[in-house]
Amino acid sequence: MTSKQRAYLKSLAMTMDPILQIGKASVSPEVVTSVSEALEARELIKISVLQNCLEEPAQLAQILEERCRAQVVQVIGRKIVLYRKSRDQKEQLWERKPNADKKR
């Protein structure tokens, strides 16, 4: 992933709300399954790491990257942004035209 692609994904993630939370159970098999399913459905997700989680968000991001075969877009504070191309999509998220879905 190039820096321009990463910057574009960061800009998309800025307006997103976290869809998953990681707590004191850390990265359990259920969390990995949830993250993988969310990535398949959305391609780009934001995860919130709760205060009671004992591990650092950067460490969690690396673990999720390996187990979900995703790419870490960014880790800021206690938020993690992950990207993985969906198997159903024929083109990458950054290759799509931003307003292609909207009708005029």
DOTORTOR-381213 format. One record per residue (C-alpha): residue number from 0; chain; x, y, z. Coordinates in Angstrom, 3 decimals, m for minus. Example, Ala and Ser with C-alpha at 12.3 -4.5 7.8 and 13.67 -1.06 7.14 Angstrom:
// DOTORTOR-381213
k,c,x,y,z
0,A,12.300,m4.500,7.800
1,A,13.670,m1.060,7.140
//
This chain:
// DOTORTOR-381213
k,c,x,y,z
0,A,0.000,0.000,0.000
1,A,1.431,3.358,m0.985
2,A,1.416,6.441,1.203
3,A,m1.258,8.050,m0.995
4,A,m3.506,5.029,m0.623
5,A,m2.925,4.996,3.136
6,A,m3.722,8.733,3.315
7,A,m6.957,8.182,1.399
8,A,m7.996,5.370,3.743
9,A,m7.154,7.562,6.740
10,A,m9.382,10.301,5.351
11,A,m12.246,7.822,4.959
12,A,m11.710,6.517,8.496
13,A,m11.843,9.988,10.056
14,A,m15.606,10.151,9.658
15,A,m16.217,6.564,10.774
16,A,m17.352,5.487,14.214
17,A,m15.717,2.446,15.820
18,A,m17.778,m0.674,15.135
19,A,m15.932,m3.012,17.522
20,A,m14.478,m2.703,21.012
21,A,m11.657,m4.683,22.554
22,A,m11.756,m4.989,26.340
23,A,m9.956,m6.944,29.029
24,A,m10.421,m10.237,27.167
25,A,m7.987,m8.795,24.610
26,A,m7.748,m10.655,21.286
27,A,m9.837,m13.776,21.737
28,A,m10.860,m16.087,18.873
29,A,m14.321,m14.479,18.950
30,A,m12.805,m11.008,18.488
31,A,m10.701,m12.252,15.558
32,A,m13.812,m13.772,13.956
33,A,m15.787,m10.552,14.449
34,A,m12.994,m8.429,12.988
35,A,m12.620,m10.751,10.009
36,A,m16.367,m10.715,9.300
37,A,m16.497,m6.930,9.617
38,A,m13.548,m6.555,7.231
39,A,m15.234,m8.807,4.701
40,A,m18.421,m6.764,4.863
41,A,m16.915,m3.255,4.997
42,A,m13.230,m3.505,3.986
43,A,m12.290,m0.579,6.260
44,A,m13.103,m0.675,9.969
45,A,m12.293,1.280,13.090
46,A,m11.826,m0.498,16.421
47,A,m11.833,1.074,19.863
48,A,m9.547,m0.307,22.580
49,A,m11.115,0.128,26.011
50,A,m9.187,1.395,29.050
51,A,m9.439,m1.963,30.832
52,A,m7.470,m3.735,28.077
53,A,m4.012,m4.634,29.390
54,A,m2.243,m4.577,26.025
55,A,m1.226,m1.525,24.042
56,A,m3.281,m0.671,20.926
57,A,m0.197,m0.930,18.686
58,A,0.417,m4.497,19.889
59,A,m3.237,m5.395,19.337
60,A,m3.084,m3.934,15.837
61,A,m0.105,m6.151,14.960
62,A,m1.847,m9.242,16.344
63,A,m5.040,m8.493,14.401
64,A,m3.025,m7.762,11.262
65,A,m1.455,m11.218,11.409
66,A,m4.524,m13.195,12.422
67,A,m7.003,m11.464,10.077
68,A,m4.576,m10.965,7.183
69,A,m5.426,m7.274,7.179
70,A,m3.353,m4.122,6.886
71,A,m3.048,m1.608,9.690
72,A,m3.888,1.793,8.269
73,A,m3.273,3.703,11.481
74,A,m3.242,3.545,15.253
75,A,m4.096,6.799,17.005
76,A,m4.569,6.832,20.741
77,A,m6.852,3.908,21.537
78,A,m8.293,3.591,18.009
79,A,m7.153,1.088,15.378
80,A,m8.032,1.329,11.679
81,A,m7.733,m1.857,9.612
82,A,m8.181,m2.534,5.891
83,A,m8.593,m5.740,3.929
84,A,m9.918,m6.096,0.410
85,A,m13.196,m7.988,0.297
86,A,m13.255,m11.171,m1.748
87,A,m16.469,m10.014,m3.428
88,A,m15.088,m6.662,m4.615
89,A,m13.275,m6.554,m7.930
90,A,m11.448,m3.293,m7.264
91,A,m9.682,m1.791,m4.279
92,A,m11.477,0.727,m2.067
93,A,m9.173,3.551,m3.165
94,A,m9.747,2.758,m6.851
95,A,m13.463,3.500,m6.609
96,A,m14.739,6.906,m7.512
97,A,m15.940,8.710,m4.365
98,A,m19.357,9.703,m5.692
99,A,m19.986,6.772,m8.011
100,A,m22.840,5.511,m5.815
101,A,m24.732,8.786,m5.736
102,A,m27.202,9.677,m8.449
103,A,m27.431,13.256,m9.560
//
